[in-house]
Amino acid sequence: MLLLPHSSLYMIRQTCSAIRNLTDDFKFQAFQTDILRSGEEHSCITKGGFGELRKIQQILLRRSLCTPCGRLFDSGELESRLKELWRPRSCIGCHYEHPTLLFPQGQKVVDRCVGLLGKLAVCKHLNITGKIESYVGGKTAIHCPDPEHVLVGRRDFGDLPDFQKYRAGICVDSTYKRPYAELFRTFPLAKINPQQYPDLEALKRHLMNQIRQLEPGSLCLHAANQLDSIVSCLVSDDCVLGKYSRYAFPDSKLPVYHGTHLPSRMWSLCSGHQYRCRYCDAQYCWVLEEEYVALYVHFRIRHVRADSMDWLSNLTFDSKEHPILNTSTEGILWCSDPSCGTKRGYR
C-alpha cells in the first residue's frame, strides 16, 4: 500500500482507522506535515511532492462545490477560465499591465481597470477615483466643502469646533514606499443638555438613534452588528484623562478632546473611548468639544493603487452589477450558495 502515490494514500487514510493502522506513520509523517503546515510557515518540497499536494487540494475542493459549480470543475471550464482571468492585460489608465481579472467581465472590451472605473465615496458629496496621488514624500488632503456637514448656525469656518475642521475627507500619504490613505468622517450627534439628557443612559439612547439615522455608507460595512459596542465606548470608567475635563456632565465619564488634528492624533485620544471594527479595523472615537458630542470615524487603506485589493474592496460603481462579481463570473469567482466552496474571497 505504501507504494501508492501520496495523494491516493492520503485519501485512503481518511476512510477508517483500520486502514490507517495498515500504513507506516513514520514514512508518511513528512508528507502529512506538509499538508497540515500553516500558510505562514516556509518549507521546501520536491516538484513531485508539490504535485501530490495539489491533487489532494483539488479533491477536497471538488467535495466543497455545489452541483452547478461542480459541473464547471469537472468539465475543465473552471481551470481554463481562471487561467484566462490571470492573463496579463494592458491598462491605458495606469500604463502598465494587470491580470484580466481586474477589468470589467462579461461586458464590451474596456481598456481601463475597475480600480479607475470605481469611486471611493468619502461622503455623499465627495467621490475619489483611483487616480488620486500625492507628491512623492508628502501628503495630499482633500476635504468635502459641502455646508451640510457644518453645525446649524455655525457657518463661519473660524468659529467651528476643531473637530468640525475634519468633518469628511481623505488624506493620501506617500512618505513611505507604498502610499496609504486615511479616510475620515465626523458626525456631531448631540449637544449636551442636562435637562434633555438627565443621565448618561438617556444620552446614549439618543446617540444610538442618531447613528441609526446616518446616511448609508457613513460607517464601515460591518457596523450594523456592532452599534452597541460603539455607543458603549462613550463612557469609560478607566479614562485616565477624565480629571482634565472641564465639562460638568459628568466630568469623570465622557471623553476629553485632545489636539486639533484628529487624523494625525488618534493615538493621543483615550483608548477607553475608542472602538475598532472586528472585521476591517475601522476606528470609531468619541469626541467632546464645546458641549458637542461627535463620533469620529477613521478608515485606513494600506495601499493606494488601482490594482490593490485593499483599494478595490472599498469602491462603488455606477453600474447595477458589480463589474467583476456579476453573472458572467458566477461559479468561477463567486456563488450564491453560502455553503459552496466558490465563495467571494476564496479564489
C-alpha positions in Angstrom: 0.0 0.0 0.0 2.9 2.4 0.7 3.8 2.2 -3.0 0.7 4.2 -3.8 1.1 7.9 -4.8 0.8 10.0 -1.7 -2.4 11.7 -2.9 -4.1 8.2 -3.2 -2.6 7.1 0.1 -3.8 10.3 1.8 -7.4 9.8 0.7 -7.4 6.1 1.6 -6.3 7.0 5.1 -9.4 9.2 5.5 -11.8 6.2 5.2 -11.3 4.3 8.5 -9.0 3.6 11.4 -8.3 0.1 10.2 -6.7 1.3 7.0 -4.8 4.0 8.9 -3.3 1.3 11.1 -2.0 -0.6 8.0 0.2 2.3 6.9 3.5 3.3 8.3 3.0 6.6 10.1 6.7 7.2 10.3 7.2 7.1 6.5 4.1 9.2 6.0 4.8 11.8 8.6 6.8 14.2 6.5 4.1 14.3 3.8 1.4 14.8 6.4 3.3 17.6 8.0 3.4 19.4 4.6 -0.3 19.0 4.3 -1.1 20.5 7.7 1.6 23.1 7.6 0.4 26.7 8.3 0.5 29.0 5.3 2.8 31.4 7.2 5.5 28.7 7.6 8.2 28.2 5.0 9.3 24.8 3.8 11.0 23.1 0.8 9.2 20.4 -1.2 10.1 18.4 -4.3 8.2 19.0 -7.5 6.6 15.6 -7.3 5.5 16.2 -3.7 4.0 19.5 -4.7 2.0 17.8 -7.4 0.7 15.3 -4.9 -0.4 18.1 -2.5 -2.1 19.9 -5.4 -4.1 16.7 -6.3 -5.3 16.4 -2.7 -6.3 20.1 -2.7 -8.3 19.6 -5.9 -10.1 16.5 -4.4 -11.0 18.5 -1.3 -12.1 21.5 -3.3 -14.3 19.3 -5.5 -16.1 18.0 -2.5 -16.9 21.5 -1.3 -18.6 22.7 -4.5 -22.3 22.8 -5.1 -23.8 21.0 -8.1 -23.6 23.8 -10.8 -20.0 24.7 -9.7 -19.1 21.1 -9.6 -20.1 20.7 -13.3 -17.8 23.6 -14.2 -15.0 21.9 -12.3 -15.5 18.5 -13.9 -15.7 20.0 -17.5 -12.4 21.8 -17.1 -14.1 25.1 -17.7 -13.2 26.4 -14.2 -9.5 25.9 -14.7 -9.5 27.4 -18.2 -11.5 30.4 -17.1 -9.2 31.0 -14.1 -6.1 30.9 -16.3 -7.7 33.4 -18.7 -8.5 35.7 -15.8 -4.8 35.7 -14.7 -3.6 36.6 -18.2 -1.8 40.0 -18.2 -3.6 42.8 -20.0 -2.5 46.4 -20.6 -4.4 49.3 -18.9 -4.4 52.6 -20.7 -5.2 54.5 -17.5 -2.4 53.1 -15.3 0.0 52.5 -18.2 1.0 49.0 -17.0 -0.4 45.5 -17.0 -2.9 43.9 -14.7 -4.5 40.5 -14.6 -7.6 40.3 -16.9 -9.5 39.7 -13.6 -9.2 43.4 -12.8 -11.1 44.5 -15.9 -14.9 44.5 -16.3 -16.2 41.0 -17.0 -18.9 40.0 -19.4 -19.1 43.4 -21.0 -17.7 45.1 -24.0 -14.0 45.4 -24.0 -12.8 48.2 -21.7 -9.1 49.2 -21.6 -9.3 50.7 -18.1 -9.2 48.6 -14.9 -12.0 48.6 -12.4 -9.7 50.4 -9.9 -10.1 53.5 -12.1 -13.7 53.0 -13.1 -14.9 52.8 -9.5 -15.2 55.5 -6.9 -14.4 55.7 -3.2 -17.2 57.5 -1.5 -15.9 59.8 1.2 -19.4 61.1 1.8 -22.5 61.5 -0.4 -21.0 64.8 -1.9 -17.4 63.7 -2.5 -16.1 60.7 -4.5 -12.5 59.9 -5.1 -11.1 57.9 -8.1 -8.1 55.7 -8.4 -6.1 58.5 -10.0 -5.7 60.3 -6.7 -2.0 60.7 -5.9 0.2 62.7 -3.5 3.5 64.2 -4.4 6.4 61.9 -3.6 7.4 62.0 0.0 4.5 64.1 1.1 0.7 64.2 1.8 -2.3 65.3 -0.1 -5.6 66.0 1.8 -9.0 66.6 0.3 -11.9 67.8 2.4 -15.6 68.0 1.5 -16.6 71.6 1.4 -20.4 71.0 1.4 -22.1 73.1 4.1 -24.4 70.2 5.1 -21.5 68.9 7.3 -21.4 72.1 9.3 -23.3 72.6 12.5 -26.5 74.5 12.2 -25.9 78.2 13.0 -22.1 77.8 12.8 -21.4 78.7 9.1 -18.3 80.7 9.9 -15.3 78.2 9.5 -13.2 80.1 12.0 -16.0 79.8 14.6 -16.3 76.0 14.3 -15.2 73.5 16.9 -11.9 71.9 16.0 -13.5 68.5 15.2 -15.6 70.1 12.5 -12.5 71.0 10.5 -12.1 67.3 9.8 -15.7 66.6 9.1 -15.2 64.5 5.9 -12.2 63.9 3.7 -9.3 61.8 2.7 -5.5 62.1 3.2 -3.0 60.2 1.0 0.5 59.8 2.4 3.4 58.9 0.1 6.1 59.3 2.7 6.8 55.6 2.6 7.3 53.3 -0.4 3.6 52.3 -0.5 1.2 55.2 -0.4 -1.6 54.7 2.0 -4.8 56.6 2.6 -6.8 57.7 5.7 -10.5 58.3 5.2 -12.2 60.3 8.0 -15.7 61.4 8.8 -17.0 63.3 11.8 -20.7 63.3 12.9 -21.9 65.8 15.5 -24.7 63.8 17.1 -25.7 65.7 20.3 -25.3 68.9 22.2 -25.1 68.2 25.9 -28.2 69.4 27.8 -28.6 68.1 31.3 -32.4 68.8 31.2 -32.9 66.8 27.9 -30.4 64.1 29.0 -30.7 63.8 32.8 -28.3 60.8 32.8 -25.8 59.0 30.6 -28.3 56.3 29.6 -30.6 58.9 28.1 -27.7 60.4 26.2 -26.6 57.0 24.9 -30.2 56.2 23.7 -30.2 59.5 21.8 -26.8 58.8 20.2 -27.9 55.3 19.2 -31.0 56.7 17.4 -28.8 59.3 15.7 -26.3 56.7 14.5 -29.1 54.6 13.0 -30.3 57.6 11.0 -27.0 58.3 9.4 -26.7 58.1 5.6 -26.0 54.5 4.3 -22.2 54.1 3.9 -21.4 56.6 6.7 -19.9 53.8 8.8 -18.0 50.7 7.8 -19.8 47.8 6.1 -19.8 45.8 9.4 -21.1 48.5 11.8 -24.7 47.4 11.9 -24.0 44.5 14.2 -21.6 46.5 16.4 -23.6 49.6 17.2 -24.0 48.7 20.8 -20.2 48.3 21.2 -19.6 51.7 19.5 -22.1 53.6 21.7 -20.9 51.9 24.9 -17.4 53.5 24.4 -18.9 56.9 25.0 -18.5 56.2 28.7 -15.2 55.0 30.2 -14.6 54.3 33.8 -10.9 53.8 33.0 -10.4 57.2 31.3 -7.0 58.4 32.6 -7.7 61.9 31.1 -11.1 62.4 32.8 -9.6 64.6 35.6 -8.7 67.2 32.9 -12.3 67.6 31.8 -14.0 70.9 32.2 -17.5 69.6 31.5 -20.0 69.1 34.2 -22.0 66.3 32.6 -20.4 64.3 34.1 -16.8 65.2 34.1 -15.5 61.7 35.0 -17.1 59.7 32.3 -17.3 61.5 28.9 -14.3 61.7 26.5 -11.9 64.6 26.7 -10.9 66.1 23.3 -7.1 66.4 22.7 -5.4 68.2 19.9 -6.7 70.0 16.8 -5.5 67.5 14.2 -7.7 64.4 14.6 -6.3 62.3 11.7 -2.7 62.6 12.9 -3.5 62.4 16.7 -5.8 59.4 17.1 -3.1 57.9 19.4 -3.5 60.8 21.8 -7.2 60.2 22.4 -8.2 57.9 25.3 -8.4 54.3 24.2 -11.3 53.8 26.5 -13.4 56.0 24.2 -12.4 54.2 21.0 -13.7 51.1 19.3 -12.2 49.1 16.4 -14.3 47.1 14.0 -13.7 43.4 14.4 -13.5 42.8 10.7 -12.0 45.7 8.9 -10.3 47.6 11.8 -12.2 50.8 11.1 -11.8 53.0 14.2 -14.6 54.8 16.0 -13.8 57.5 18.5 -16.0 59.7 20.6 -15.0 63.4 20.9 -16.4 66.0 23.2 -15.8 69.7 22.5 -17.8 72.9 23.1 -20.6 70.8 24.6 -21.0 68.8 21.4 -20.6 65.0 21.3 -19.3 63.8 17.9 -18.4 60.4 16.5 -15.1 60.4 14.6 -14.8 57.5 12.1 -11.4 56.6 10.7 -10.6 54.1 7.9 -7.2 53.2 6.7 -6.4 51.9 3.2 -3.0 50.3 3.4 -2.0 50.6 -0.3 -3.5 53.2 -2.6 -3.1 51.8 -6.1 -5.7 50.9 -8.7 -4.9 47.2 -8.6 -4.6 47.0 -4.8 -7.3 44.7 -3.2 -7.4 47.0 -0.2 -8.4 49.8 -2.5 -10.8 47.8 -4.7 -12.8 46.4 -1.8 -13.9 49.9 -0.8 -15.1 51.1 -4.3 -18.6 51.6 -5.5 -19.7 51.5 -9.2 -22.4 53.3 -11.2 -23.4 50.0 -12.9 -26.3 47.9 -11.5 -24.0 44.9 -11.3 -20.5 44.7 -9.9 -18.1 44.8 -12.9 -16.2 41.7 -11.7 -18.6 39.7 -9.4 -21.5 39.5 -11.8 -23.4 36.8 -13.7 -20.6 36.2 -16.1 -18.2 35.1 -13.3 -20.8 33.2 -11.2 -19.4 29.8 -10.4 -15.9 31.0 -11.3 -15.2 33.7 -8.7 -18.4 33.6 -6.6 -21.5 31.6 -5.9 -24.9 32.5 -4.4 -24.9 29.2 -2.4 -23.3 30.1 1.0 -22.3 26.5 1.6 -20.4 26.3 -1.7 -16.6 26.4 -1.8 -16.8 29.0 -4.6 -17.3 32.0 -2.3 -16.2 35.6 -2.6 -12.7 35.9 -1.4 -11.9 32.2 -1.8 -10.5 32.4 -5.3 
